[in-house]
Amino acid sequence: MLKYFINKVCGKFIFAPRIMICIPSQVTEVEKKAVIDAATQAGARRVYLIEEPIAAAIGAGIDISKPCGNMVVDIGGGTTDIAVISLGGSVVNTSLKIAGDKFDEYIIKYIKRKHNVMIGERTAEDLKINIGCVYPKIQDTQMDIRGRDLITGLPKTITIHSSEMLEALLEPAMLIVDSVHSVLEKTPPELAADISDRGIYMTGGGCLVDGLDKLLQEKTGINVMIAEDAVSCVALGTGKALDNLDSLDGKAKR
């Protein structure tokens, strides 16, 4: 896949390109080396690694070079990265494997348990996007889906309500909220005060689940903002970081 993207961007290049890759905030040194080796074998001349929350913060338009504290909650497909950023680096961070894909898993398990119907990942994704919520809605919405009846083995159509989605998704959402709470507890008091004033920034496609920002705001008492173009924040931030490679050169790993 890396080779495909390198060829797509560079074509038949004479010189091997420099590449920047985003990694979760708590990967091990072995995992970092594996990413670097994979990129090098795919044709990279030099590989730069940047933590996803830092890239997300840059993409969200936050000036991370200032001494004040900023909290970013990046909910992607596979991992949720939570970090307090100050002076260009992470002060406190954590990473958990509960994100968009895990939300889909919880929906599949819930439909199977409550309705005896098996649905696929695509249907679970549609449910999550269209009627999924983690905070009570004023008006209950519904959606018809098709799946396989586990008793008869035949296709079956059922109607799912957003109140059921709330029941299915609240548990993984609370695990993310608890992790945010844990990071705030470890944050130095001065930076915690900055976060209280400036708010928490949410990025990544997973943060677009309806009501997740309201739930986090209610549980922490801190204003929560969803970044503009949340889905692309990490990619945009990586692109902006590429413009400042000289300042990152000391941190680059190869």
C-alpha positions as CSV (number, residue, x, y, z in Angstrom):
1,M,0.0,0.0,0.0
2,L,2.8,2.4,0.8
3,K,4.5,1.6,-2.5
4,Y,1.2,2.4,-4.3
5,F,0.8,5.8,-2.6
6,I,4.5,6.7,-3.2
7,N,4.1,5.9,-6.9
8,K,0.8,7.7,-7.1
9,V,2.3,10.9,-5.7
10,C,5.8,10.8,-7.1
11,G,5.5,8.7,-10.3
12,K,8.8,7.4,-11.5
13,F,11.0,9.5,-9.3
14,I,14.8,9.8,-9.7
15,F,15.4,10.5,-6.0
16,A,13.7,8.6,-3.2
17,P,11.2,10.9,-1.4
18,R,11.1,11.9,2.3
19,I,8.0,10.6,4.0
20,M,6.1,11.6,7.1
21,I,3.9,9.0,8.8
22,C,1.4,9.5,11.6
23,I,1.6,7.0,14.5
24,P,-0.6,6.5,17.6
25,S,0.8,8.3,20.7
26,Q,1.8,5.2,22.7
27,V,3.4,2.9,20.2
28,T,6.5,1.0,21.3
29,E,10.0,1.4,19.9
30,V,9.6,-1.9,18.1
31,E,6.4,-0.7,16.4
32,K,8.1,2.6,15.4
33,K,11.0,0.6,13.8
34,A,8.6,-1.6,12.0
35,V,6.8,1.5,10.5
36,I,10.2,3.0,9.5
37,D,11.4,-0.2,7.9
38,A,8.2,-0.7,6.0
39,A,8.4,2.8,4.6
40,T,12.1,2.5,3.8
41,Q,11.5,-0.8,1.9
42,A,8.6,0.9,0.0
43,G,11.1,3.4,-1.4
44,A,11.4,6.2,1.2
45,R,14.8,8.1,1.5
46,R,14.1,9.3,5.0
47,V,11.1,8.6,7.3
48,Y,9.7,11.1,9.8
49,L,7.2,10.0,12.5
50,I,4.7,12.4,14.0
51,E,2.2,11.5,16.7
52,E,-1.4,11.6,15.6
53,P,-2.7,14.0,18.3
54,I,0.0,16.5,17.4
55,A,-0.8,16.2,13.6
56,A,-4.5,16.5,14.5
57,A,-3.8,19.7,16.6
58,I,-1.9,21.3,13.7
59,G,-4.7,20.3,11.3
60,A,-7.3,21.8,13.6
61,G,-5.5,25.2,13.4
62,I,-4.0,25.1,17.0
63,D,-0.7,26.9,17.5
64,I,1.1,24.1,19.4
65,S,4.3,26.0,19.8
66,K,2.9,28.3,22.5
67,P,3.5,27.4,26.2
68,C,-0.3,27.1,26.9
69,G,-1.9,23.7,27.2
70,N,-4.3,22.3,24.5
71,M,-6.1,19.0,24.8
72,V,-6.9,17.0,21.6
73,V,-9.1,13.9,21.4
74,D,-8.5,12.2,18.1
75,I,-11.0,9.4,17.5
76,G,-10.1,7.5,14.3
77,G,-11.0,4.1,13.0
78,G,-8.7,1.9,15.0
79,T,-7.5,4.0,17.9
80,T,-8.4,7.0,20.0
81,D,-5.5,9.2,20.9
82,I,-5.8,11.7,23.8
83,A,-3.1,14.2,24.4
84,V,-2.3,17.4,26.2
85,I,0.0,19.4,24.0
86,S,2.3,22.3,24.9
87,L,5.4,23.8,23.4
88,G,5.2,21.6,20.4
89,G,5.1,18.2,22.2
90,S,2.8,15.9,24.2
91,V,2.9,16.5,27.9
92,V,0.5,13.8,28.9
93,N,-1.0,11.3,26.4
94,T,-2.8,8.0,26.1
95,S,-4.0,5.7,23.3
96,L,-6.8,3.2,23.5
97,K,-8.1,0.7,20.9
98,I,-11.7,1.9,21.1
99,A,-12.7,4.0,18.1
100,G,-14.9,4.0,15.1
101,D,-14.4,0.3,14.3
102,K,-15.1,-0.7,17.9
103,F,-18.4,1.3,17.7
104,D,-19.4,-0.9,14.7
105,E,-18.6,-4.0,16.7
106,Y,-20.7,-2.9,19.6
107,I,-23.6,-2.2,17.2
108,I,-23.3,-5.7,15.6
109,K,-23.2,-7.4,19.0
110,Y,-26.2,-5.4,20.2
111,I,-28.4,-6.2,17.2
112,K,-27.4,-9.9,17.5
113,R,-28.3,-10.0,21.2
114,K,-31.5,-8.0,21.1
115,H,-33.0,-8.9,17.7
116,N,-31.3,-12.3,16.9
117,V,-30.2,-10.8,13.6
118,M,-26.7,-10.8,12.2
119,I,-25.6,-7.7,10.3
120,G,-22.4,-6.8,8.5
121,E,-19.9,-4.0,9.1
122,R,-21.3,-1.9,6.3
123,T,-24.8,-1.9,7.8
124,A,-23.4,-1.2,11.3
125,E,-21.5,1.8,9.8
126,D,-24.7,3.1,8.2
127,L,-26.5,2.8,11.5
128,K,-23.8,4.6,13.3
129,I,-23.7,7.5,10.7
130,N,-27.4,7.9,10.2
131,I,-29.0,7.3,13.6
132,G,-26.1,6.5,16.0
133,C,-25.9,8.6,19.2
134,V,-24.4,8.6,22.6
135,Y,-26.5,11.3,24.1
136,P,-30.4,11.3,24.3
137,K,-31.9,12.8,21.2
138,I,-34.9,15.2,21.5
139,Q,-36.7,13.3,18.7
140,D,-36.2,9.5,18.3
141,T,-35.2,8.6,14.7
142,Q,-35.4,5.2,13.1
143,M,-33.9,3.2,10.2
144,D,-34.8,0.0,8.4
145,I,-32.0,-2.5,8.0
146,R,-31.7,-6.0,6.5
147,G,-29.8,-8.8,8.1
148,R,-29.8,-12.6,8.6
149,D,-32.2,-14.1,11.1
150,L,-30.1,-16.3,13.3
151,I,-33.1,-18.6,14.1
152,T,-34.4,-19.2,10.5
153,G,-31.2,-18.4,8.6
154,L,-33.3,-16.2,6.2
155,P,-33.0,-12.5,5.4
156,K,-35.0,-10.3,7.6
157,T,-35.8,-6.6,7.8
158,I,-36.0,-4.8,11.1
159,T,-36.5,-1.3,12.3
160,I,-33.8,0.2,14.6
161,H,-34.4,3.3,16.7
162,S,-31.8,5.9,17.8
163,S,-32.6,5.1,21.4
164,E,-31.3,1.6,20.8
165,M,-28.1,3.0,19.3
166,L,-27.7,5.0,22.5
167,E,-27.9,1.8,24.4
168,A,-25.4,0.1,22.1
169,L,-22.8,2.9,21.9
170,L,-22.9,4.3,25.4
171,E,-20.4,1.8,26.9
172,P,-17.5,2.4,24.4
173,A,-18.2,6.2,24.5
174,M,-17.9,6.1,28.3
175,L,-14.5,4.3,28.1
176,I,-13.3,7.2,25.9
177,V,-14.7,9.8,28.4
178,D,-13.0,7.9,31.3
179,S,-9.7,8.0,29.5
180,V,-10.0,11.8,28.9
181,H,-10.8,12.1,32.7
182,S,-7.7,10.1,33.5
183,V,-5.4,12.3,31.2
184,L,-6.9,15.4,32.9
185,E,-6.0,14.0,36.3
186,K,-2.3,13.6,35.2
187,T,-2.1,17.0,33.6
188,P,0.0,19.7,35.4
189,P,-2.4,22.3,37.1
190,E,-1.3,25.2,35.0
191,L,-2.0,23.4,31.8
192,A,-5.3,22.0,33.1
193,A,-6.3,25.6,33.8
194,D,-5.5,26.5,30.2
195,I,-7.6,23.5,28.9
196,S,-10.5,24.7,31.1
197,D,-10.3,28.1,29.5
198,R,-9.6,27.0,25.9
199,G,-11.7,23.8,25.8
200,I,-11.1,20.3,24.4
201,Y,-10.7,19.8,20.6
202,M,-12.1,16.7,19.1
203,T,-10.9,15.4,15.7
204,G,-11.2,12.3,13.6
205,G,-14.3,10.7,12.0
206,G,-15.2,8.9,15.2
207,C,-15.9,12.2,17.0
208,L,-18.8,12.9,14.6
209,V,-21.0,10.3,16.3
210,D,-24.0,12.3,17.4
211,G,-23.8,13.6,21.0
212,L,-20.3,12.5,21.8
213,D,-19.1,16.1,22.3
214,K,-22.2,16.8,24.5
215,L,-21.4,13.7,26.6
216,L,-17.8,14.6,27.1
217,Q,-18.7,18.2,27.9
218,E,-21.3,17.0,30.5
219,K,-18.9,14.6,32.2
220,T,-15.8,16.9,32.3
221,G,-17.5,20.3,32.7
222,I,-15.2,21.7,30.0
223,N,-16.3,23.2,26.7
224,V,-15.8,20.7,23.8
225,M,-15.3,21.8,20.2
226,I,-15.4,19.6,17.1
227,A,-12.7,20.8,14.7
228,E,-13.6,22.0,11.2
229,D,-13.1,19.2,8.7
230,A,-12.5,16.8,11.6
231,V,-12.1,13.7,9.3
232,S,-9.1,15.2,7.5
233,C,-7.4,17.0,10.5
234,V,-4.6,14.4,10.9
235,A,-3.8,14.4,7.1
236,L,-3.9,18.2,6.9
237,G,-1.7,18.5,10.0
238,T,0.8,16.1,8.5
239,G,0.9,18.2,5.4
240,K,1.5,21.4,7.3
241,A,4.2,19.6,9.4
242,L,6.0,18.7,6.2
243,D,6.4,22.4,5.5
244,N,8.5,22.6,8.7
245,L,10.7,19.5,8.3
246,D,13.8,21.4,9.5
247,S,12.4,21.9,12.9
248,L,11.4,18.2,13.1
249,D,14.7,16.9,11.7
250,G,16.1,16.4,15.2
251,K,13.1,14.3,16.2
252,A,13.1,12.2,12.9
253,K,13.7,8.5,13.1
254,R,15.0,6.4,10.4
